[in-house]
Amino acid sequence: MASSNEDDGFPTDYEIAQSVDTDPITEVVEPLGLAADDLDLYGDDTAKLTFDAIERVRESDRDNGEMILVTGMTPTPMGEGKTVTTVGLSQAFNHIGEDALAAIREPSLGPVFGVKGGAAGGGYSQVLPMEDINLHFTGDLHALTSAHNLISTMLDNHIKQGNELDIAVNWVEWPRAIDMNDRVLRETVIGLGGDVTGVPREDGFILTAASELMAVLCLADDLADLKERVARIVVAYDEDGDPVTADDIEATGAVTILLKDALKPNIVQTIEGTPAFVHGGPFANIAHGTNSLIADDAARKLSDYLITEAGFGSDLGAEKFMNVVCRFGEMEPAAVTLVASIRALKYHGKDMWPADLDELEATDVEAVRGGFENLDTHVENLRKFGVPVVVALNRFPGDADEEVQAVLDHCRDDLGIEAAESTVFGEGGEGGADLARKLITAIDEDDEEFEYLYDVDDSIENKIETIATEIYGAESVTFQSSAQDDIERMESLGFDDVPVVMSKTFHSLSDTAEWKGAPTGWELEIQEIYPSAGAGFLVALTSDVLTLPGLPADPAAAEMDIDSDGTVSGLF
């Protein structure tokens, strides 16, 4: 989440972005060995990599670069700066003479207009043009919205036109999508108005970022793979309980056409001119929460170091990156940097719910130490995958020296790992140089083997229990009767030998948002399990997770404006 220190006299993210003269994107990518013919240009400073260029890059003799994953401790509701760190760290590597790229997700308009923050980084560690990236960009989100709703339209049309597939109207699994926080659309009734209109049924909307199509796009290897994944998406069940797919309703071809250009990864630049891929944006609870594999594939071939990130805390984003993304992409991270902040440590040390961020401003070393149990658990969990961990302490202007030193000492003396202050928000790449050097050392000295947390051939119950006990700290897992029925159905349909994506609150390591620190002795309850067959994983719901957020009492959109000369204000 981007942030600014506007109240402290620090320029806003938008003002900083506007003060930077970007280079033509053709010049930015030239050192990577890419030419103008390798790009589909969207103006002077934005482009998509062509399919021909992607294939050539993938087949080149150059070794894959080292991949560094940026994740975080359990954040406050304001976020602790993973994207800022990711962008700043890519600049930091180049600042110390190393060859690095960044790869991050695209923003959703829902959060952009809902809360004070986008997904383009912040301060002097942003990807540019930030206003375009945070708004329409290259149209990927719009294409996904249209493609998702085309499936919905063809599904309801099939039911209206005789329902040859015998689809159970009360067993439709495919809602509609919108890229906006519009809570009144979560549950709807459609088909009202008589026979001409259609068959009445309950329906609803999800945020585009929550669509399975988003996960499909971000896991697809190429256009042919995208088409195959779209074809097998389960959109409903028939009266006998058999799945009905997007291919069954003849939506595959048209949906793939809508997503053809969206599959091409977008390439832009950071404030300091570091090339950056910004592509895809799946949720990190009901999906895997990272940018596209196709962007990662290209970026690893084009640089010595790729800095990428996973959504929410490491219990959600990083766990899925390791067990899902790395498995599908046949890759592994060389190191992980875990983003922490004094604010988040106090938040857990004071066991606060909801967050009163004003109460966290006063210097309180004991509260910082009280939050170590959350930080330590994230470090311990990441080590289970056999990767070195370096803590990035995202320093805010109000953080006291003694608070910062307490964190650095704890990491070195108690955890036996390196930690570094990160001031990339205010200083750009220079503010992450120490972190970059420590990551390089950690990679060079690492002698452990990367390993997944579970085998995909394990039973569905075993995979869920492993994540719950090894990552969340649960003592046990219970399955509601409906979830047990789901497991039997998944097994009968052949969906049991795939990874599991757990849908859980991001406010806590546990499944209860109010529980801070590192709760133990609790029981995780599984309510429902369903297939994301196109993406290639199962989703296990642990609690009610909003797939279409609402606007807050004071939405960010209310503070935005534009002058007659086109000058934008209020956009971060």
RODO-2510 file (C-alpha; in nm, 4 decimals, decimal comma):
residues 572
     n   res          X          Y          Z
     1     m     0,0000     0,0000     0,0000
     2     a     0,1320     0,3384    -0,0924
     3     s     0,1519     0,6099     0,1695
     4     s     0,2716     0,9643     0,2041
     5     n     0,3863     1,1996     0,4745
     6     e     0,1885     1,4908     0,3386
     7     d     0,1014     1,6115     0,6882
     8     d     0,4749     1,6323     0,7684
     9     g     0,5487     1,8538     0,4703
    10     f     0,6608     1,5575     0,2597
    11     p     0,5303     1,5721    -0,0992
    12     t     0,2492     1,3378    -0,1956
    13     d     0,3134     1,0296    -0,4063
    14     y     0,1424     1,2014    -0,6982
    15     e     0,3573     1,5133    -0,6624
    16     i     0,6735     1,3030    -0,6532
    17     a     0,5626     1,1043    -0,9560
    18     q     0,4822     1,4196    -1,1513
    19     s     0,8253     1,5634    -1,0751
    20     v     1,0027     1,2758    -1,2496
    21     d     1,0788     1,2763    -1,6220
    22     t     1,0373     0,9195    -1,7391
    23     d     1,2501     0,7749    -2,0174
    24     p     1,0912     0,6220    -2,3282
    25     i     1,0138     0,2623    -2,2445
    26     t     1,2066     0,1517    -2,5543
    27     e     1,5210     0,2999    -2,3982
    28     v     1,4455     0,1520    -2,0547
    29     v     1,4320    -0,2036    -2,1899
    30     e     1,7204    -0,1697    -2,4350
    31     p     1,9848    -0,2805    -2,1773
    32     l     1,7761    -0,5956    -2,1282
    33     g     1,8279    -0,6906    -2,4917
    34     l     1,4750    -0,5932    -2,5926
    35     a     1,4025    -0,3851    -2,9011
    36     a     1,1034    -0,1750    -3,0051
    37     d     0,9698    -0,4668    -3,2102
    38     d     0,9451    -0,6696    -2,8889
    39     l     0,6920    -0,4258    -2,7461
    40     d     0,3294    -0,3323    -2,7954
    41     l     0,3466     0,0351    -2,7001
    42     y     0,0847     0,2107    -2,4886
    43     g     0,2269     0,5599    -2,5181
    44     d     0,5903     0,6519    -2,4562
    45     d     0,6399     0,5023    -2,1101
    46     t     0,4235     0,1876    -2,1021
    47     a     0,4317    -0,1289    -2,3108
    48     k     0,3391    -0,4942    -2,3226
    49     l     0,5906    -0,7624    -2,4084
    50     t     0,4853    -0,9442    -2,7267
    51     f     0,4325    -1,3198    -2,7329
    52     d     0,7195    -1,3585    -2,9781
    53     a     0,9523    -1,1708    -2,7447
    54     i     0,8400    -1,3797    -2,4466
    55     e     0,9096    -1,7027    -2,6345
    56     r     1,2518    -1,5822    -2,7483
    57     v     1,3468    -1,4686    -2,3982
    58     r     1,2340    -1,7975    -2,2432
    59     e     1,4364    -1,9998    -2,4922
    60     s     1,7525    -1,7932    -2,4531
    61     d     2,0691    -1,9506    -2,3147
    62     r     2,0888    -1,7031    -2,0283
    63     d     2,0492    -1,8567    -1,6826
    64     n     1,7511    -1,7602    -1,4728
    65     g     1,8232    -1,4836    -1,2263
    66     e     1,7848    -1,5241    -0,8521
    67     m     1,4298    -1,4599    -0,7328
    68     i     1,3701    -1,2727    -0,4064
    69     l     1,0227    -1,2833    -0,2546
    70     v     0,8990    -0,9876    -0,0509
    71     t     0,6379    -1,0768     0,2092
    72     g     0,5403    -0,9427     0,5502
    73     m     0,4407    -0,9967     0,9108
    74     t     0,0719    -0,9693     0,9943
    75     p    -0,0035    -0,6083     0,8989
    76     t    -0,2156    -0,3347     1,0454
    77     p    -0,5181    -0,2436     0,8287
    78     m    -0,3008     0,0283     0,6682
    79     g    -0,0394    -0,2153     0,5359
    80     e     0,3303    -0,2049     0,6212
    81     g     0,4945    -0,1350     0,2854
    82     k     0,5543    -0,4568     0,0906
    83     t     0,5095    -0,2904    -0,2488
    84     v     0,7228     0,0081    -0,1481
    85     t     0,9895    -0,2351    -0,0337
    86     t     0,9665    -0,4420    -0,3522
    87     v     1,0037    -0,1421    -0,5806
    88     g     1,2692     0,0195    -0,3602
    89     l     1,4683    -0,3022    -0,3319
    90     s     1,4843    -0,3414    -0,7101
    91     q     1,6237     0,0120    -0,7236
    92     a     1,8631    -0,0679    -0,4397
    93     f     2,0146    -0,3623    -0,6257
    94     n     2,0804    -0,1415    -0,9256
    95     h     2,2121     0,1304    -0,6936
    96     i     2,4870    -0,1053    -0,5706
    97     g     2,5723    -0,2149    -0,9240
    98     e     2,3620    -0,5295    -0,9558
    99     d     2,1196    -0,6093    -1,2376
   100     a     1,7629    -0,6302    -1,1039
   101     l     1,3983    -0,6072    -1,2101
   102     a     1,0756    -0,5748    -1,0120
   103     a     0,7520    -0,7664    -1,0691
   104     i     0,4348    -0,6614    -0,8868
   105     r     0,0581    -0,6878    -0,9216
   106     e    -0,1764    -0,4389    -1,0887
   107     p    -0,4016    -0,2258    -0,8653
   108     s    -0,7776    -0,2784    -0,8464
   109     l    -0,9994     0,0284    -0,8740
   110     g    -1,1942    -0,0879    -0,5679
   111     p    -0,9143    -0,0301    -0,3147
   112     v    -0,7857     0,2722    -0,5093
   113     f    -1,1112     0,4604    -0,4554
   114     g    -1,1871     0,3004    -0,1213
   115     v    -0,8807     0,3470     0,0972
   116     k    -0,5859     0,5860     0,0987
   117     g    -0,3523     0,3737    -0,1020
   118     g    -0,2851     0,2182    -0,4399
   119     a    -0,0498    -0,0568    -0,5485
   120     a     0,2233     0,1330    -0,7297
   121     g     0,4560     0,1774    -0,4330
   122     g     0,5054     0,5172    -0,2757
   123     g     0,7391     0,8060    -0,2088
   124     y     1,0625     0,7646    -0,4037
   125     s     0,9968     0,3955    -0,4652
   126     q     0,7128     0,3986    -0,7137
   127     v     0,6428     0,2496    -1,0538
   128     l     0,5493     0,5062    -1,3172
   129     p     0,3217     0,6375    -1,4561
   130     m     0,1571     0,5837    -1,1171
   131     e    -0,1709     0,7578    -1,2040
   132     d    -0,2214     0,5387    -1,5114
   133     i    -0,1179     0,2217    -1,3290
   134     n    -0,3604     0,2953    -1,0452
   135     l    -0,6466     0,3719    -1,2842
   136     h    -0,7108     0,2192    -1,6294
   137     f    -0,3486     0,1278    -1,7159
   138     t    -0,3496    -0,0997    -2,0234
   139     g    -0,7054    -0,2219    -1,9712
   140     d    -0,6229    -0,5643    -1,8253
   141     l    -0,8724    -0,5327    -1,5396
   142     h    -1,1442    -0,4184    -1,7789
   143     a    -1,0745    -0,7132    -2,0097
   144     l    -1,0962    -0,9531    -1,7160
   145     t    -1,4238    -0,7974    -1,6008
   146     s    -1,5728    -0,8308    -1,9474
   147     a    -1,4486    -1,1872    -1,9890
   148     h    -1,5838    -1,2900    -1,6492
   149     n    -1,9246    -1,1409    -1,7203
   150     l    -1,9352    -1,2980    -2,0664
   151     i    -1,9275    -1,6370    -1,8933
   152     s    -2,2125    -1,5223    -1,6667
   153     t    -2,4111    -1,3995    -1,9654
   154     m    -2,3657    -1,7192    -2,1651
   155     l    -2,4486    -1,9309    -1,8611
   156     d    -2,7805    -1,7555    -1,7970
   157     n    -2,8575    -1,7505    -2,1674
   158     h    -2,8072    -2,1264    -2,1814
   159     i    -3,0532    -2,1699    -1,8953
   160     k    -3,3014    -1,9361    -2,0672
   161     q    -3,2721    -2,1084    -2,4054
   162     g    -3,3916    -2,4505    -2,2849
   163     n    -3,1161    -2,5578    -2,0437
   164     e    -2,9968    -2,8516    -2,2508
   165     l    -2,7235    -2,9220    -1,9927
   166     d    -2,9851    -2,9537    -1,7167
   167     i    -2,8043    -2,6954    -1,5024
   168     a    -2,9371    -2,6756    -1,1473
   169     v    -3,0433    -2,3119    -1,1142
   170     n    -2,9682    -2,3155    -0,7410
   171     w    -2,6246    -2,4633    -0,8040
   172     v    -2,4698    -2,1937    -1,0201
   173     e    -2,1158    -2,1251    -0,8952
   174     w    -2,0216    -1,8314    -1,1201
   175     p    -2,1237    -1,4839    -0,9945
   176     r    -2,0766    -1,1600    -1,1842
   177     a    -1,7762    -0,9286    -1,1401
   178     i    -1,7096    -0,5583    -1,1042
   179     d    -1,3850    -0,3726    -1,0374
   180     m    -1,5353    -0,1438    -0,7746
   181     n    -1,6135    -0,1654    -0,4028
   182     d    -1,9941    -0,1779    -0,4290
   183     r    -2,1268    -0,3694    -0,1294
   184     v    -2,4936    -0,3529    -0,2372
   185     l    -2,4131    -0,5902    -0,5244
   186     r    -2,2806    -0,8714    -0,3049
   187     e    -2,6155    -1,0479    -0,3156
   188     t    -2,8690    -0,9854    -0,5917
   189     v    -3,1692    -1,1415    -0,7630
   190     i    -3,1608    -1,1579    -1,1412
   191     g    -3,4043    -1,2616    -1,4140
   192     l    -3,7003    -1,0597    -1,2868
   193     g    -3,9486    -0,9305    -1,5424
   194     g    -4,1097    -1,2405    -1,6874
   195     d    -4,0140    -1,5045    -1,9422
   196     v    -3,8616    -1,2554    -2,1845
   197     t    -3,6006    -1,1509    -1,9295
   198     g    -3,4795    -1,4900    -1,8122
   199     v    -3,4964    -1,7383    -1,5278
   200     p    -3,5071    -1,5727    -1,1853
   201     r    -3,2362    -1,6833    -0,9445
   202     e    -3,0106    -1,5534    -0,6710
   203     d    -2,6809    -1,4085    -0,7886
   204     g    -2,4154    -1,1602    -0,6778
   205     f    -2,0974    -0,9781    -0,7683
   206     i    -1,7342    -1,0227    -0,6715
   207     l    -1,4400    -0,7890    -0,7198
   208     t    -1,2603    -0,8586    -1,0469
   209     a    -0,9430    -0,9368    -0,8514
   210     a    -1,1378    -1,2175    -0,6806
   211     s    -1,2426    -1,3802    -1,0081
   212     e    -1,0988    -1,7217    -1,0880
   213     l    -1,0206    -1,5753    -1,4292
   214     m    -0,7646    -1,3504    -1,2618
   215     a    -0,5934    -1,6524    -1,1093
   216     v    -0,6135    -1,8324    -1,4437
   217     l    -0,4514    -1,5396    -1,6244
   218     c    -0,1705    -1,5194    -1,3686
   219     l    -0,0917    -1,8911    -1,3790
   220     a    -0,1234    -1,9445    -1,7553
   221     d     0,1985    -2,0353    -1,9357
   222     d     0,0950    -1,9108    -2,2789
   223     l    -0,2145    -1,8493    -2,4924
   224     a    -0,2818    -2,2206    -2,5471
   225     d    -0,2538    -2,2886    -2,1745
   226     l    -0,4845    -1,9942    -2,1007
   227     k    -0,7468    -2,1413    -2,3322
   228     e    -0,7198    -2,4841    -2,1703
   229     r    -0,7550    -2,3333    -1,8231
   230     v    -1,0594    -2,1262    -1,9222
   231     a    -1,2227    -2,4351    -2,0719
   232     r    -1,2122    -2,6322    -1,7462
   233     i    -1,3486    -2,3617    -1,5141
   234     v    -1,6463    -2,5036    -1,3222
   235     v    -1,9348    -2,2569    -1,3548
   236     a    -2,2225    -2,4681    -1,2223
   237     y    -2,3436    -2,8212    -1,1485
   238     d    -2,6255    -3,0120    -1,3175
   239     e    -2,9144    -3,1834    -1,1442
   240     d    -2,7023    -3,4980    -1,1004
   241     g    -2,4233    -3,3049    -0,9307
   242     d    -2,1831    -3,3220    -1,2247
   243     p    -1,9771    -3,0103    -1,3019
   244     v    -2,0648    -2,7796    -1,5896
   245     t    -1,7641    -2,5997    -1,7347
   246     a    -1,7059    -2,2842    -1,9363
   247     d    -1,6372    -2,5122    -2,2318
   248     d    -1,9730    -2,6860    -2,1855
   249     i    -2,1532    -2,3537    -2,2375
   250     e    -1,9252    -2,2784    -2,5363
   251     a    -1,7645    -1,9715    -2,3773
   252     t    -1,3993    -2,0767    -2,4075
   253     g    -1,3064    -1,9209    -2,7401
   254     a    -1,4704    -1,5828    -2,6885
   255     v    -1,3353    -1,5487    -2,3334
   256     t    -0,9819    -1,6276    -2,4492
   257     i    -1,0123    -1,3681    -2,7246
   258     l    -1,1034    -1,1049    -2,4647
   259     l    -0,8002    -1,2031    -2,2556
   260     k    -0,5494    -1,2337    -2,5413
   261     d    -0,3843    -0,8947    -2,4918
   262     a    -0,4306    -0,9011    -2,1146
   263     l    -0,2057    -1,2086    -2,1013
   264     k     0,0897    -1,0061    -2,2302
   265     p     0,2850    -0,8690    -1,9302
   266     n     0,3048    -0,4921    -1,8865
   267     i     0,6465    -0,3326    -1,8493
   268     v     0,7076     0,0140    -1,7044
   269     q     0,9822     0,1800    -1,4998
   270     t     1,0447     0,2864    -1,1429
   271     i     1,1247     0,6410    -1,0396
   272     e     1,4951     0,5581    -1,0781
   273     g     1,4492     0,3942    -1,4179
   274     t     1,4551     0,0282    -1,3112
   275     p     1,2407    -0,1821    -1,5477
   276     a     0,9358    -0,3253    -1,3734
   277     f     0,6675    -0,5730    -1,4728
   278     v     0,3192    -0,4840    -1,3421
   279     h     0,0815    -0,7631    -1,4356
   280     g    -0,2193    -0,9361    -1,2837
   281     g    -0,3683    -0,8929    -0,9399
   282     p    -0,5268    -1,1975    -0,7725
   283     f    -0,6459    -1,1875    -0,4109
   284     a    -0,4118    -1,3565    -0,1639
   285     n    -0,6857    -1,5391     0,0266
   286     i    -0,9251    -1,6891    -0,2304
   287     a    -0,6435    -1,7046    -0,4875
   288     h    -0,2645    -1,7143    -0,4813
   289     g    -0,1907    -1,3404    -0,4459
   290     t     0,1067    -1,2820    -0,6772
   291     n     0,1721    -1,1279    -1,0181
   292     s     0,1715    -1,3436    -1,3314
   293     l     0,3970    -1,6398    -1,3911
   294     i     0,4502    -1,5282    -1,7480
   295     a     0,6001    -1,2004    -1,6195
   296     d     0,8206    -1,3865    -1,3708
   297     d     0,9451    -1,6194    -1,6428
   298     a     1,0499    -1,3300    -1,8629
   299     a     1,1948    -1,1208    -1,5798
   300     r     1,4113    -1,4041    -1,4467
   301     k     1,5682    -1,4445    -1,7890
   302     l     1,6259    -1,0705    -1,8287
   303     s     1,7987    -0,9959    -1,4970
   304     d     2,0334    -1,1350    -1,2349
   305     y     1,7835    -1,0613    -0,9569
   306     l     1,4042    -1,0521    -0,9710
   307     i     1,2263    -0,8839    -0,6800
   308     t     0,8633    -0,9923    -0,6515
   309     e     0,6002    -0,9839    -0,3780
   310     a     0,3107    -1,1826    -0,2345
   311     g    -0,0045    -1,0297    -0,0881
   312     f    -0,0924    -0,9903     0,2812
   313     g     0,1256    -1,1539     0,5492
   314     s     0,3455    -1,4563     0,4871
   315     d     0,0779    -1,6889     0,6279
   316     l    -0,1330    -1,6135     0,3206
   317     g     0,0696    -1,4765     0,0290
   318     a     0,4067    -1,6409     0,0901
   319     e     0,2610    -1,9816     0,1800
   320     k     0,0660    -1,9833    -0,1473
   321     f     0,3663    -1,8567    -0,3413
   322     m     0,5754    -2,1473    -0,2127
   323     n     0,3158    -2,4238    -0,2383
   324     v     0,1192    -2,3108    -0,5450
   325     v     0,3112    -2,0627    -0,7615
   326     c     0,6550    -2,2215    -0,7283
   327     r     0,5051    -2,5644    -0,7917
   328     f     0,3248    -2,4552    -1,1091
   329     g     0,6117    -2,2353    -1,2271
   330     e     0,8804    -2,4931    -1,1463
   331     m     1,0847    -2,2278    -0,9698
   332     e     1,2008    -2,1415    -0,6205
   333     p     1,2960    -1,8249    -0,4336
   334     a     1,6626    -1,7721    -0,3524
   335     a     1,5692    -1,5682    -0,0447
   336     v     1,2785    -1,4004     0,1291
   337     t     1,2695    -1,0550     0,2796
   338     l     1,0075    -1,0208     0,5506
   339     v     0,8754    -0,6665     0,5852
   340     a     0,8122    -0,5518     0,9408
   341     s     0,7346    -0,2133     1,0894
   342     i     0,7478    -0,0596     1,4338
   343     r     0,3783     0,0217     1,3915
   344     a     0,2811    -0,3405     1,3228
   345     l     0,4964    -0,4735     1,6070
   346     k     0,3280    -0,2360     1,8532
   347     y    -0,0103    -0,3325     1,7057
   348     h     0,0517    -0,6935     1,8038
   349     g     0,2352    -0,6082     2,1232
   350     k    -0,0621    -0,4076     2,2459
   351     d    -0,3089    -0,6721     2,1151
   352     m    -0,5179    -0,4038     1,9456
   353     w    -0,8472    -0,4566     1,7637
   354     p    -0,9547    -0,2526     1,5873
   355     a    -0,6382    -0,0571     1,5177
   356     d    -0,6005     0,2863     1,6726
   357     l    -0,2997     0,4035     1,4750
   358     d    -0,2742     0,7262     1,6748
   359     e    -0,2107     0,5192     1,9874
   360     l     0,0864     0,3572     1,8126
   361     e     0,2756     0,6815     1,7558
   362     a     0,4232     0,7178     2,1056
   363     t     0,7645     0,5567     2,1661
   364     d     0,7090     0,2217     2,3391
   365     v     0,9962    -0,0257     2,3216
   366     e     0,8144    -0,2799     2,5383
   367     a     0,5172    -0,2825     2,3026
   368     v     0,7585    -0,3394     2,0137
   369     r     0,9079    -0,6352     2,1980
   370     g     0,5565    -0,7609     2,2682
   371     g     0,5034    -0,7894     1,8941
   372     f     0,8087    -1,0087     1,8408
   373     e     0,6026    -1,3273     1,8763
   374     n     0,4187    -1,2418     1,5536
   375     l     0,7411    -1,1554     1,3705
   376     d     0,9143    -1,4670     1,5023
   377     t     0,6329    -1,6944     1,3871
   378     h     0,6499    -1,5584     1,0350
   379     v     1,0273    -1,6094     1,0293
   380     e     0,9936    -1,9649     1,1623
   381     n     0,7243    -2,0471     0,9052
   382     l     0,9331    -1,9206     0,6143
   383     r     1,2341    -2,1208     0,7283
   384     k     1,0266    -2,4378     0,6917
   385     f     1,0538    -2,3975     0,3145
   386     g     1,4339    -2,4058     0,3277
   387     v     1,4915    -2,0449     0,2194
   388     p     1,7058    -1,7786     0,3896
   389     v     1,5133    -1,4919     0,5502
   390     v     1,6237    -1,1298     0,5924
   391     v     1,3963    -0,8879     0,7793
   392     a     1,3341    -0,5492     0,6193
   393     l     1,2339    -0,2991     0,8863
   394     n     1,0327    -0,0410     0,6936
   395     r     1,1202     0,2675     0,8939
   396     f     0,8660     0,5466     0,9330
   397     p     0,9750     0,9045     1,0220
   398     g     0,8337     0,8842     1,3751
   399     d     1,0085     0,5587     1,4692
   400     a     1,2462     0,6052     1,7620
   401     d     1,6082     0,4896     1,7356
   402     e     1,5732     0,2691     2,0424
   403     e     1,2670     0,0965     1,8917
   404     v     1,4511     0,0285     1,5668
   405     q     1,7590    -0,0984     1,7470
   406     a     1,5479    -0,3356     1,9575
   407     v     1,4213    -0,5012     1,6375
   408     l     1,7632    -0,5258     1,4754
   409     d     1,9168    -0,6715     1,7921
   410     h     1,6349    -0,9236     1,8307
   411     c     1,6723    -1,0518     1,4743
   412     r     2,0497    -1,0865     1,5042
   413     d     2,0814    -1,2125     1,8616
   414     d     1,7601    -1,4126     1,9144
   415     l     1,6591    -1,5273     1,5655
   416     g     2,0067    -1,5571     1,4167
   417     i     1,9128    -1,3789     1,0954
   418     e     2,0078    -1,0515     0,9325
   419     a     1,7845    -0,7451     0,9411
   420     a     1,8200    -0,4008     0,7887
   421     e     1,6447    -0,0684     0,8093
   422     s     1,4663     0,0182     0,4878
   423     t     1,4119     0,3856     0,4077
   424     v     1,3289     0,3402     0,0401
   425     f     1,0100     0,5455     0,0728
   426     g     1,2038     0,8637     0,1419
   427     e     1,5414     0,7818    -0,0125
   428     g     1,4696     0,5490    -0,3037
   429     g     1,7239     0,2813    -0,3893
   430     e     1,9906     0,4260    -0,1620
   431     g     1,7632     0,3615     0,1360
   432     g     1,7610    -0,0122     0,0614
   433     a     2,1288    -0,0657    -0,0191
   434     d     2,2093    -0,2311     0,3141
   435     l     1,9097    -0,4642     0,2744
   436     a     2,0174    -0,5569    -0,0785
   437     r     2,3715    -0,6414     0,0319
   438     k     2,2460    -0,8579     0,3175
   439     l     2,0160    -1,0455     0,0815
   440     i     2,3032    -1,1149    -0,1566
   441     t     2,5128    -1,2471     0,1322
   442     a     2,2241    -1,4636     0,2539
   443     i     2,1820    -1,6112    -0,0951
   444     d     2,5546    -1,6765    -0,1358
   445     e     2,5815    -1,8474     0,2028
   446     d     2,2620    -2,0531     0,1763
   447     d     2,3144    -2,4292     0,1712
   448     e     1,9576    -2,5478     0,2354
   449     e     1,7282    -2,7138    -0,0174
   450     f     1,3920    -2,5583    -0,1013
   451     e     1,0969    -2,7813    -0,0180
   452     y     0,7187    -2,7640    -0,0311
   453     l     0,5187    -2,7872     0,2882
   454     y     0,3079    -3,0785     0,1604
   455     d     0,2803    -3,3199    -0,1310
   456     v    -0,0098    -3,2624    -0,3716
   457     d    -0,0914    -3,6329    -0,3517
   458     d    -0,1618    -3,6017     0,0207
   459     s    -0,5298    -3,6173     0,1115
   460     i    -0,7298    -3,2949     0,1057
   461     e    -0,7696    -3,3137     0,4836
   462     n    -0,3976    -3,3650     0,5355
   463     k    -0,3014    -3,0685     0,3166
   464     i    -0,5416    -2,8417     0,5044
   465     e    -0,4269    -2,9668     0,8449
   466     t    -0,0632    -2,9177     0,7500
   467     i    -0,1182    -2,5524     0,6565
   468     a    -0,3346    -2,4906     0,9642
   469     t    -0,0931    -2,6384     1,2159
   470     e     0,2424    -2,5564     1,0543
   471     i     0,1649    -2,2028     0,9349
   472     y    -0,1329    -2,0655     1,1288
   473     g    -0,0469    -2,2250     1,4642
   474     a    -0,3789    -2,4073     1,5035
   475     e    -0,3897    -2,7053     1,7337
   476     s    -0,6413    -2,8939     1,5208
   477     v    -0,8899    -2,8678     1,2336
   478     t    -1,2585    -2,9517     1,2221
   479     f    -1,4598    -2,9926     0,9033
   480     q    -1,8256    -2,8974     0,8983
   481     s    -2,0539    -3,1635     0,7545
   482     s    -2,0951    -2,9580     0,4385
   483     a    -1,7146    -2,9415     0,4014
   484     q    -1,6915    -3,3185     0,4465
   485     d    -1,9473    -3,3577     0,1683
   486     d    -1,7387    -3,1208    -0,0441
   487     i    -1,4280    -3,3338     0,0116
   488     e    -1,6104    -3,6480    -0,1004
   489     r    -1,7349    -3,4677    -0,4112
   490     m    -1,3885    -3,3268    -0,4925
   491     e    -1,2391    -3,6740    -0,4613
   492     s    -1,5058    -3,8267    -0,6857
   493     l    -1,4455    -3,5550    -0,9466
   494     g    -1,0685    -3,6026    -0,9392
   495     f    -0,9871    -3,2673    -0,7788
   496     d    -0,7986    -3,4094    -0,4811
   497     d    -0,4412    -3,4097    -0,6200
   498     v    -0,3959    -3,0329    -0,6436
   499     p    -0,2677    -2,7620    -0,4042
   500     v    -0,5029    -2,6007    -0,1545
   501     v    -0,5598    -2,2269    -0,1214
   502     m    -0,6884    -2,1322     0,2226
   503     s    -0,9301    -1,8421     0,2478
   504     k    -0,8672    -1,6743     0,5821
   505     t    -0,8612    -1,3312     0,7443
   506     f    -0,5385    -1,1387     0,6853
   507     h    -0,5708    -0,9498     1,0149
   508     s    -0,4411    -1,2397     1,2244
   509     l    -0,2301    -1,5539     1,1975
   510     s    -0,5431    -1,7301     1,3224
   511     d    -0,8894    -1,7352     1,1640
   512     t    -1,0146    -1,4693     1,4074
   513     a    -0,9298    -1,1106     1,3137
   514     e    -0,9269    -0,9907     1,6754
   515     w    -0,6518    -1,2316     1,7868
   516     k    -0,3121    -1,0669     1,7710
   517     g     0,0407    -1,1935     1,8178
   518     a     0,0726    -1,5657     1,7521
   519     p    -0,2350    -1,7430     1,8943
   520     t    -0,2023    -2,1092     1,9962
   521     g    -0,4360    -2,3776     2,1229
   522     w    -0,7197    -2,2905     1,8878
   523     e    -0,9190    -2,4947     1,6379
   524     l    -0,9561    -2,4055     1,2705
   525     e    -1,3006    -2,4705     1,1256
   526     i    -1,3430    -2,5429     0,7543
   527     q    -1,6821    -2,4397     0,6178
   528     e    -1,6616    -2,5129     0,2468
   529     i    -1,4253    -2,6513    -0,0161
   530     y    -1,4679    -2,5840    -0,3861
   531     p    -1,2570    -2,6207    -0,7004
   532     s    -1,0827    -2,3461    -0,8933
   533     a    -1,0369    -2,6000    -1,1689
   534     g    -0,9064    -2,3541    -1,4259
   535     a    -0,6462    -2,2188    -1,1876
   536     g    -0,5586    -2,5682    -1,0713
   537     f    -0,6227    -2,5583    -0,6971
   538     l    -0,8911    -2,6099    -0,4345
   539     v    -1,0183    -2,3255    -0,2163
   540     a    -1,0940    -2,3973     0,1491
   541     l    -1,3100    -2,1365     0,3230
   542     t    -1,2337    -2,0907     0,6908
   543     s    -1,4669    -1,7979     0,7551
   544     d    -1,6679    -1,5350     0,5771
   545     v    -1,4233    -1,3517     0,3507
   546     l    -1,5535    -1,0548     0,1566
   547     t    -1,5061    -1,1024    -0,2168
   548     l    -1,6601    -0,7600    -0,2821
   549     p    -1,5467    -0,4986    -0,0266
   550     g    -1,7441    -0,1831     0,0430
   551     l    -1,6342     0,1789     0,0575
   552     p    -1,5320     0,3179     0,3989
   553     a    -1,7083     0,6103     0,5651
   554     d    -1,4585     0,8496     0,4056
   555     p    -1,3640     0,6950     0,0699
   556     a    -1,0467     0,8111    -0,0985
   557     a    -1,2538     0,8970    -0,4060
   558     a    -1,4190     1,1833    -0,2152
   559     e    -1,0833     1,3606    -0,1854
   560     m    -0,9887     1,3298    -0,5519
   561     d    -1,0274     1,6085    -0,8049
   562     i    -0,9028     1,7272    -1,1418
   563     d    -0,8449     2,0832    -1,2638
   564     s    -0,9390     2,2192    -1,6030
   565     d    -0,5781     2,1766    -1,7157
   566     g    -0,5823     1,8072    -1,6256
   567     t    -0,3912     1,8335    -1,2972
   568     v    -0,5024     1,5570    -1,0606
   569     s    -0,5184     1,5987    -0,6842
   570     g    -0,5964     1,3554    -0,4051
   571     l    -0,4606     1,0499    -0,5876
   572     f    -0,2318     0,9503    -0,2962
***
